[in-house]
Amino acid sequence: MKRLQLLVFGVLALAVAAAAWSGWRLYSRQVAERDHAAAVAAARQFTIDFVSISAATVDSDIQRVTSAATGDFAGEYTRGKTQVRAAVVDNEVQSQGTVLRAGLVSGDADSAVVLVAVDATVKNVKAPQGRPAHYRIKVDLVKEEGRWLVSKLEFVG
């Protein structure tokens, strides 16, 4: 009888351990999927903010990009924002972007790489009716204090 009790106890212990392990794996997968979805959403919004700029709202447009940037990219963008502002104002630029597709290339709990396809209509003094622009952008993101920020932006293909 004791042997049977030990066997039952052993089987129950294994079942509980297997259930706990499966639960932990499921939870970890859900957290990773949530992080990845948040990174893709941040990349989508950032690329829209990056390509959408207007002479009428240039300062707030630049601030939106600056507030979502970090690291080397933040430094580069900050150093060049005076020239960007001047070019936008001088050429009476009005650009509005739309994300066509975005997908996660790689990611973990605190970093991600996302490819984003963006189309924009760009109006300026040389093209007052507007012209289409097509961008394919690779965005590297890092999670800082719970927020996904862009650490690198690269135009590809």
C-alpha positions as MATLAB code, in Angstrom:
seq = 'MKRLQLLVFGVLALAVAAAAWSGWRLYSRQVAERDHAAAVAAARQFTIDFVSISAATVDSDIQRVTSAATGDFAGEYTRGKTQVRAAVVDNEVQSQGTVLRAGLVSGDADSAVVLVAVDATVKNVKAPQGRPAHYRIKVDLVKEEGRWLVSKLEFVG';
ca = [
       0.000    0.000    0.000;
       2.814    2.384    0.870;
       4.402    1.727   -2.473;
       1.185    2.646   -4.256;
       0.921    5.877   -2.246;
       4.491    6.795   -3.133;
       3.833    6.035   -6.787;
       0.662    8.156   -6.791;
       2.491   10.965   -4.984;
       5.336   10.795   -7.509;
       2.964   10.891  -10.478;
       1.066   13.831   -8.957;
       4.302   15.694   -8.266;
       5.412   15.184  -11.868;
       2.016   16.326  -13.172;
       2.132   19.480  -11.025;
       5.695   20.214  -12.141;
       4.772   19.692  -15.808;
       1.723   21.960  -15.466;
       3.800   24.649  -13.746;
       6.466   24.445  -16.447;
       3.869   24.647  -19.221;
       2.180   27.589  -17.490;
       5.462   29.430  -17.136;
       6.313   28.858  -20.815;
       2.876   30.097  -21.894;
       3.162   33.167  -19.670;
       6.671   33.930  -20.978;
       5.483   33.586  -24.568;
       2.544   35.935  -23.922;
       4.834   38.536  -22.336;
       7.233   38.309  -25.297;
       4.374   38.646  -27.796;
       3.051   41.672  -25.907;
       6.538   43.258  -25.891;
       6.982   42.560  -29.598;
       3.566   44.018  -30.454;
       4.372   47.140  -28.410;
       7.734   47.508  -30.195;
       6.074   47.227  -33.617;
       3.409   49.756  -32.590;
       6.106   52.170  -31.386;
       8.043   51.765  -34.651;
       4.876   52.370  -36.689;
       4.068   55.561  -34.775;
       7.653   56.777  -34.843;
       8.011   56.386  -38.611;
       4.750   58.256  -39.156;
       6.029   61.021  -36.876;
       9.405   60.989  -38.628;
       8.064   61.454  -42.165;
       5.084   63.657  -41.238;
       6.283   67.214  -40.920;
       4.885   70.599  -41.841;
       6.212   74.153  -41.965;
       3.185   75.182  -39.891;
       3.920   72.702  -37.079;
       7.644   72.085  -37.522;
       8.653   72.704  -33.908;
       6.111   70.281  -32.431;
       6.858   67.778  -35.228;
      10.561   67.843  -34.390;
       9.791   67.591  -30.662;
       7.660   64.474  -31.243;
      10.594   62.768  -32.944;
      13.096   63.945  -30.350;
      10.969   62.700  -27.444;
      10.829   59.162  -28.899;
      14.556   58.926  -29.712;
      17.486   57.759  -27.625;
      21.184   57.002  -27.886;
      23.161   57.818  -31.015;
      20.056   58.481  -33.068;
      18.810   61.069  -30.566;
      22.192   62.791  -30.670;
      22.336   62.828  -34.472;
      18.771   64.082  -34.825;
      19.251   66.757  -32.174;
      22.422   68.004  -33.873;
      20.646   68.221  -37.238;
      17.285   69.570  -36.165;
      18.215   73.216  -36.875;
      18.958   72.347  -40.500;
      15.808   70.216  -40.739;
      13.706   73.056  -39.381;
      15.232   75.572  -41.803;
      14.738   73.290  -44.820;
      11.119   72.561  -43.895;
      10.259   76.218  -43.335;
      12.209   77.571  -46.346;
      10.657   75.024  -48.719;
       7.186   75.203  -47.178;
       7.180   71.441  -46.711;
       4.063   69.542  -45.825;
       4.478   65.777  -45.597;
       2.021   63.242  -44.267;
       2.970   59.579  -43.900;
       0.990   56.372  -43.751;
       2.350   53.013  -42.643;
       1.637   50.284  -45.171;
       3.226   47.401  -43.286;
       5.442   46.791  -40.308;
       7.054   43.625  -39.075;
       9.328   42.468  -36.315;
      12.723   41.257  -37.532;
      14.041   40.357  -34.093;
      13.350   41.214  -30.509;
      13.676   40.387  -26.865;
      12.461   41.956  -23.616;
      14.380   45.219  -24.047;
      15.350   45.589  -27.717;
      13.769   45.076  -31.115;
      14.388   45.594  -34.813;
      11.357   46.449  -36.952;
      11.035   47.008  -40.707;
       8.405   49.564  -41.701;
       7.053   50.414  -45.161;
       5.778   53.990  -45.273;
       4.219   56.047  -48.032;
       3.961   59.808  -47.793;
       2.579   62.663  -49.798;
       5.133   65.456  -49.840;
       4.218   69.002  -50.833;
       6.713   71.850  -51.081;
       7.474   74.932  -53.177;
       8.716   72.742  -56.048;
       5.785   70.315  -55.856;
       2.760   72.268  -54.594;
       0.346   69.536  -55.747;
       2.348   66.957  -53.853;
       4.358   63.961  -54.907;
       4.368   60.455  -53.523;
       7.350   59.234  -51.537;
       7.986   55.615  -50.618;
      10.178   54.726  -47.673;
      11.386   51.434  -46.293;
      12.812   52.031  -42.850;
      14.644   49.753  -40.431;
      14.088   50.899  -36.865;
      16.142   49.678  -33.900;
      14.355   50.180  -30.598;
      15.301   49.829  -26.964;
      13.000   49.723  -23.978;
      13.834   52.396  -21.427;
      11.705   52.836  -18.315;
       8.889   50.873  -19.924;
       8.898   52.890  -23.177;
      10.107   51.759  -26.597;
      12.477   54.399  -27.999;
      14.300   54.553  -31.322;
      18.060   54.118  -31.052;
      18.774   53.773  -34.768;
      16.909   54.542  -37.978;
      18.075   53.426  -41.388;
      16.489   53.798  -44.822;
      16.717   50.450  -46.640;
      15.860   49.116  -50.098;
];
